[in-house]
Structures are given as C-alpha cells and as structure tokens.
C-alpha cells in the first residue's frame, strides 16, 4: 500500500485538496472525513474514475451520520474509527489535505 490521502475539507469550501485525486495512483487510497464527506452527496463520476484507476475509496461512518448523508454508492467503503486507525497504519504514507 502506498499513499493514503485524508480529505477533510468540503469541496464547497476549498477545492485544493481535491487536486490530490489527480496524484492518486493504483494502490493508493482516499479517506473522506469531517466535511470532506460532503462530496459524497453528489460525487458525479469522480469516485467511479478513481476506482477504475485502482484507487480505494473510504468514508468515515460517523462523519456521514453527523451530516445526515445516506448513500448506497458501491464505489466506496464506510469505515468506523477502528477502521480509520487501521488504514493509517496500513499505508506507507499519509497525506492530510
């Protein structure tokens, strides 16, 4: 496993963290936390394109619930706090955006 990108900003507040989508490669992962989960309200083809590229997508379950975001999108996996810790330990490098 290579790089885990932690996206914590809403795409409606700042777009810079979302430039990391272009940097993510096969074997990398993106974890949406805090306001970053807002992208899941209307992801368009963004997540699908990343999955096709070989990037794993995760979202914090508590963050989704706190923002009342319900989705049945199969392009990402919902993780709890233990899952978040496991991901951080699993990847060689973590980049917080």
TIMAR-47802 format. One record per atom (N, C-alpha, C): residue number from 1; x, y, z; residue in one letter. Coordinates in pm, whole numbers, plus 50000, padded with zeros to 5 digits. Atoms other than C-alpha are relative to their C-alpha. Layout:
<atoms>
{atom NUM,{X,Y,Z},"A"}
...
</atoms>
This chain:
<atoms>
{atom 1,{50083,49883,50000},"X"}
{atom 1,{50000,50000,50000},"X"}
{atom 1,{50088,50125,50000},"X"}
{atom 2,{49916,49882,50019},"X"}
{atom 2,{50133,50341,49906},"X"}
{atom 2,{49954,50119,50085},"X"}
{atom 3,{50037,49875,49936},"X"}
{atom 3,{49966,50669,49998},"X"}
{atom 3,{49851,49999,50036},"X"}
{atom 4,{50138,49977,49955},"X"}
{atom 4,{49650,50737,50200},"X"}
{atom 4,{49980,50150,50006},"X"}
{atom 5,{50034,49859,49999},"X"}
{atom 5,{49501,51079,50128},"X"}
{atom 5,{49880,50019,50091},"X"}
{atom 6,{50110,49967,49911},"X"}
{atom 6,{49285,51216,50410},"X"}
{atom 6,{49941,50132,49956},"X"}
{atom 7,{50065,49879,50047},"X"}
{atom 7,{49038,51467,50272},"X"}
{atom 7,{49900,50043,50106},"X"}
{atom 8,{50085,49953,49891},"X"}
{atom 8,{48876,51673,50548},"X"}
{atom 8,{49922,50127,49967},"X"}
{atom 9,{50068,49876,50038},"X"}
{atom 9,{48757,51985,50363},"X"}
{atom 9,{49889,49972,49900},"X"}
{atom 10,{50111,50011,50094},"X"}
{atom 10,{48429,52021,50183},"X"}
{atom 10,{50041,50054,49864},"X"}
{atom 11,{49970,49947,50132},"X"}
{atom 11,{48455,52065,49806},"X"}
{atom 11,{49931,50134,49976},"X"}
{atom 12,{50072,49874,50013},"X"}
{atom 12,{48219,52359,49857},"X"}
{atom 12,{50073,50113,50072},"X"}
{atom 13,{49922,49900,49928},"X"}
{atom 13,{48470,52537,50085},"X"}
{atom 13,{50135,50024,49933},"X"}
{atom 14,{49867,49992,50062},"X"}
{atom 14,{48808,52461,49927},"X"}
{atom 14,{50013,49889,49898},"X"}
{atom 15,{49983,50103,50104},"X"}
{atom 15,{48896,52278,49608},"X"}
{atom 15,{50142,49946,49994},"X"}
{atom 16,{49860,50044,50010},"X"}
{atom 16,{49273,52244,49659},"X"}
{atom 16,{50020,49854,50037},"X"}
{atom 17,{49977,50140,49964},"X"}
{atom 17,{49257,51909,49843},"X"}
{atom 17,{49955,49902,49892},"X"}
{atom 18,{50053,50091,50101},"X"}
{atom 18,{49063,51761,49554},"X"}
{atom 18,{50093,49987,49880},"X"}
{atom 19,{49898,50016,50102},"X"}
{atom 19,{49362,51814,49326},"X"}
{atom 19,{50079,49872,50023},"X"}
{atom 20,{49930,50124,49969},"X"}
{atom 20,{49509,51511,49504},"X"}
{atom 20,{49940,49882,49924},"X"}
{atom 21,{50061,50107,50079},"X"}
{atom 21,{49267,51299,49301},"X"}
{atom 21,{50087,49970,49879},"X"}
{atom 22,{49916,50019,50118},"X"}
{atom 22,{49497,51355,49005},"X"}
{atom 22,{50133,49934,50038},"X"}
{atom 23,{49874,50059,49955},"X"}
{atom 23,{49800,51248,49212},"X"}
{atom 23,{49985,49855,50041},"X"}
{atom 24,{50023,50136,49951},"X"}
{atom 24,{49641,50929,49343},"X"}
{atom 24,{50022,49899,49888},"X"}
{atom 25,{49968,50105,50096},"X"}
{atom 25,{49767,50616,49170},"X"}
{atom 25,{49945,49866,50048},"X"}
{atom 26,{50041,50135,49965},"X"}
{atom 26,{49683,50249,49168},"X"}
{atom 26,{50074,49958,50128},"X"}
{atom 27,{49941,50041,49873},"X"}
{atom 27,{49742,50113,49519},"X"}
{atom 27,{49987,50106,50108},"X"}
{atom 28,{50024,49894,49903},"X"}
{atom 28,{49666,50447,49687},"X"}
{atom 28,{49856,49992,50049},"X"}
{atom 29,{50137,49994,49950},"X"}
{atom 29,{49353,50527,49886},"X"}
{atom 29,{49967,50144,50039},"X"}
{atom 30,{50049,49870,49955},"X"}
{atom 30,{49142,50831,49967},"X"}
{atom 30,{49897,49973,50108},"X"}
{atom 31,{50092,50013,49888},"X"}
{atom 31,{48963,50861,50301},"X"}
{atom 31,{49936,50135,50024},"X"}
{atom 32,{50075,49877,49977},"X"}
{atom 32,{48693,51126,50333},"X"}
{atom 32,{49955,50003,50145},"X"}
{atom 33,{50037,49981,49860},"X"}
{atom 33,{48646,51257,50688},"X"}
{atom 33,{49946,50141,50018},"X"}
{atom 34,{50053,49870,49962},"X"}
{atom 34,{48475,51551,50857},"X"}
{atom 34,{49918,50057,49884},"X"}
{atom 35,{50078,49937,50108},"X"}
{atom 35,{48339,51795,50596},"X"}
{atom 35,{50035,49944,49862},"X"}
{atom 36,{49963,50061,50127},"X"}
{atom 36,{48521,51603,50321},"X"}
{atom 36,{49896,49903,49947},"X"}
{atom 37,{50103,50095,50044},"X"}
{atom 37,{48233,51354,50314},"X"}
{atom 37,{49891,50068,49918},"X"}
{atom 38,{50103,49929,50077},"X"}
{atom 38,{48016,51626,50157},"X"}
{atom 38,{50007,49970,49851},"X"}
{atom 39,{49989,50034,50142},"X"}
{atom 39,{48149,51524,49816},"X"}
{atom 39,{49911,49880,49967},"X"}
{atom 40,{50080,50120,50024},"X"}
{atom 40,{47950,51202,49858},"X"}
{atom 40,{49853,50030,49977},"X"}
{atom 41,{50138,49960,50030},"X"}
{atom 41,{47625,51396,49829},"X"}
{atom 41,{49976,49999,49849},"X"}
{atom 42,{50011,49993,50146},"X"}
{atom 42,{47693,51441,49458},"X"}
{atom 42,{50138,49975,49938},"X"}
{atom 43,{49863,50028,50046},"X"}
{atom 43,{48013,51263,49351},"X"}
{atom 43,{50019,50002,49850},"X"}
{atom 44,{49986,50006,50145},"X"}
{atom 44,{47937,51256,48980},"X"}
{atom 44,{50080,49877,49961},"X"}
{atom 45,{49916,50112,50043},"X"}
{atom 45,{48192,51038,48803},"X"}
{atom 45,{50134,49996,50074},"X"}
{atom 46,{49871,49989,49931},"X"}
{atom 46,{48474,51136,49039},"X"}
{atom 46,{50042,49870,50065},"X"}
{atom 47,{49965,50123,49930},"X"}
{atom 47,{48465,50826,49257},"X"}
{atom 47,{50015,49883,49904},"X"}
{atom 48,{49994,50109,50098},"X"}
{atom 48,{48397,50593,48968},"X"}
{atom 48,{50133,50002,49925},"X"}
{atom 49,{49873,49987,50072},"X"}
{atom 49,{48701,50726,48781},"X"}
{atom 49,{50118,49959,50086},"X"}
{atom 50,{49892,50039,49909},"X"}
{atom 50,{48922,50682,49086},"X"}
{atom 50,{50005,49849,50019},"X"}
{atom 51,{50006,50146,49982},"X"}
{atom 51,{48804,50324,49140},"X"}
{atom 51,{50053,49930,49876},"X"}
{atom 52,{49950,50059,50125},"X"}
{atom 52,{48870,50244,48773},"X"}
{atom 52,{50151,50015,49989},"X"}
{atom 53,{49856,49975,50000},"X"}
{atom 53,{49219,50387,48823},"X"}
{atom 53,{50073,49909,50099},"X"}
{atom 54,{49940,50090,49901},"X"}
{atom 54,{49277,50139,49110},"X"}
{atom 54,{50020,50063,50136},"X"}
{atom 55,{49993,49931,49871},"X"}
{atom 55,{49236,50383,49400},"X"}
{atom 55,{49883,49954,50087},"X"}
{atom 56,{50104,50039,49905},"X"}
{atom 56,{49045,50259,49705},"X"}
{atom 56,{49942,50125,50064},"X"}
{atom 57,{50069,49885,49944},"X"}
{atom 57,{48785,50499,49846},"X"}
{atom 57,{49932,49959,50130},"X"}
{atom 58,{50061,50025,49869},"X"}
{atom 58,{48675,50515,50211},"X"}
{atom 58,{49934,50127,50051},"X"}
{atom 59,{50065,49886,49936},"X"}
{atom 59,{48445,50739,50414},"X"}
{atom 59,{49974,49965,50146},"X"}
{atom 60,{50027,50018,49859},"X"}
{atom 60,{48411,50784,50788},"X"}
{atom 60,{49851,49990,50027},"X"}
{atom 61,{50142,50023,49974},"X"}
{atom 61,{48079,50642,50900},"X"}
{atom 61,{49939,50103,50093},"X"}
{atom 62,{50051,49900,49905},"X"}
{atom 62,{48039,50881,51194},"X"}
{atom 62,{49988,50137,49932},"X"}
{atom 63,{50004,49873,50072},"X"}
{atom 63,{48115,51175,50965},"X"}
{atom 63,{49877,50006,49908},"X"}
{atom 64,{50119,50007,50085},"X"}
{atom 64,{47843,51062,50724},"X"}
{atom 64,{49873,50018,50083},"X"}
{atom 65,{50119,49991,49914},"X"}
{atom 65,{47590,51018,51005},"X"}
{atom 65,{49983,50140,50058},"X"}
{atom 66,{50006,49866,49942},"X"}
{atom 66,{47676,51355,51160},"X"}
{atom 66,{49944,50103,49900},"X"}
{atom 67,{50048,49908,50104},"X"}
{atom 67,{47590,51521,50828},"X"}
{atom 67,{49875,49947,49929},"X"}
{atom 68,{50122,50061,50054},"X"}
{atom 68,{47286,51301,50758},"X"}
{atom 68,{50014,49964,49853},"X"}
{atom 69,{49976,50041,50137},"X"}
{atom 69,{47441,51173,50436},"X"}
{atom 69,{49975,49850,49992},"X"}
{atom 70,{50031,50142,50023},"X"}
{atom 70,{47288,50846,50324},"X"}
{atom 70,{50025,49971,49854},"X"}
{atom 71,{49967,50035,50137},"X"}
{atom 71,{47417,50674,50017},"X"}
{atom 71,{50013,49850,49986},"X"}
{atom 72,{49981,50142,50028},"X"}
{atom 72,{47419,50333,49859},"X"}
{atom 72,{50104,49981,49890},"X"}
{atom 73,{49894,50003,50101},"X"}
{atom 73,{47714,50413,49632},"X"}
{atom 73,{50095,49886,50031},"X"}
{atom 74,{49913,50117,49983},"X"}
{atom 74,{47921,50098,49583},"X"}
{atom 74,{50146,50031,49972},"X"}
{atom 75,{49863,49963,50034},"X"}
{atom 75,{48235,50292,49488},"X"}
{atom 75,{50088,50025,50121},"X"}
{atom 76,{49919,49977,49881},"X"}
{atom 76,{48347,50340,49848},"X"}
{atom 76,{49954,49913,50115},"X"}
{atom 77,{50028,50080,49881},"X"}
{atom 77,{48363,50160,50180},"X"}
{atom 77,{49989,50092,50121},"X"}
{atom 78,{50018,49923,49878},"X"}
{atom 78,{48234,50306,50506},"X"}
{atom 78,{50081,49934,50111},"X"}
{atom 79,{49917,50053,49891},"X"}
{atom 79,{48477,50268,50799},"X"}
{atom 79,{49967,50072,50131},"X"}
{atom 80,{50017,49942,49868},"X"}
{atom 80,{48445,50326,51172},"X"}
{atom 80,{50135,50051,50050},"X"}
{atom 81,{49875,49945,49948},"X"}
{atom 81,{48710,50477,51399},"X"}
{atom 81,{50114,49897,50001},"X"}
{atom 82,{49897,50103,50004},"X"}
{atom 82,{48897,50147,51430},"X"}
{atom 82,{50050,49978,49858},"X"}
{atom 83,{49964,50016,50141},"X"}
{atom 83,{48891,50115,51051},"X"}
{atom 83,{50088,50114,49952},"X"}
{atom 84,{49917,49884,50036},"X"}
{atom 84,{49036,50465,51016},"X"}
{atom 84,{50142,49979,50051},"X"}
{atom 85,{49867,50025,49942},"X"}
{atom 85,{49323,50377,51250},"X"}
{atom 85,{50073,49891,49922},"X"}
{atom 86,{49939,50109,50077},"X"}
{atom 86,{49385,50054,51059},"X"}
{atom 86,{50053,50050,49866},"X"}
{atom 87,{49956,49947,50129},"X"}
{atom 87,{49405,50244,50730},"X"}
{atom 87,{50127,50084,50014},"X"}
{atom 88,{49883,49915,49979},"X"}
{atom 88,{49654,50496,50867},"X"}
{atom 88,{50125,49915,50022},"X"}
{atom 89,{49887,50089,49975},"X"}
{atom 89,{49876,50212,50987},"X"}
{atom 89,{50036,49915,49878},"X"}
{atom 90,{49981,50089,50114},"X"}
{atom 90,{49834,50011,50667},"X"}
{atom 90,{50081,50064,49887},"X"}
{atom 91,{49935,49932,50113},"X"}
{atom 91,{49961,50273,50420},"X"}
{atom 91,{50137,50055,50042},"X"}
{atom 92,{49864,49955,49974},"X"}
{atom 92,{50327,50374,50394},"X"}
{atom 92,{50006,50149,50034},"X"}
{atom 93,{49999,49856,49982},"X"}
{atom 93,{50247,50745,50382},"X"}
{atom 93,{49856,50050,50010},"X"}
{atom 94,{50131,49938,49987},"X"}
{atom 94,{49951,50956,50492},"X"}
{atom 94,{50014,50148,49972},"X"}
{atom 95,{49999,49858,50035},"X"}
{atom 95,{49881,51297,50339},"X"}
{atom 95,{49866,50057,50043},"X"}
{atom 96,{50123,49936,49951},"X"}
{atom 96,{49629,51519,50519},"X"}
{atom 96,{49976,50124,49916},"X"}
{atom 97,{50035,49886,50086},"X"}
{atom 97,{49452,51763,50290},"X"}
{atom 97,{49885,50077,50058},"X"}
</atoms>
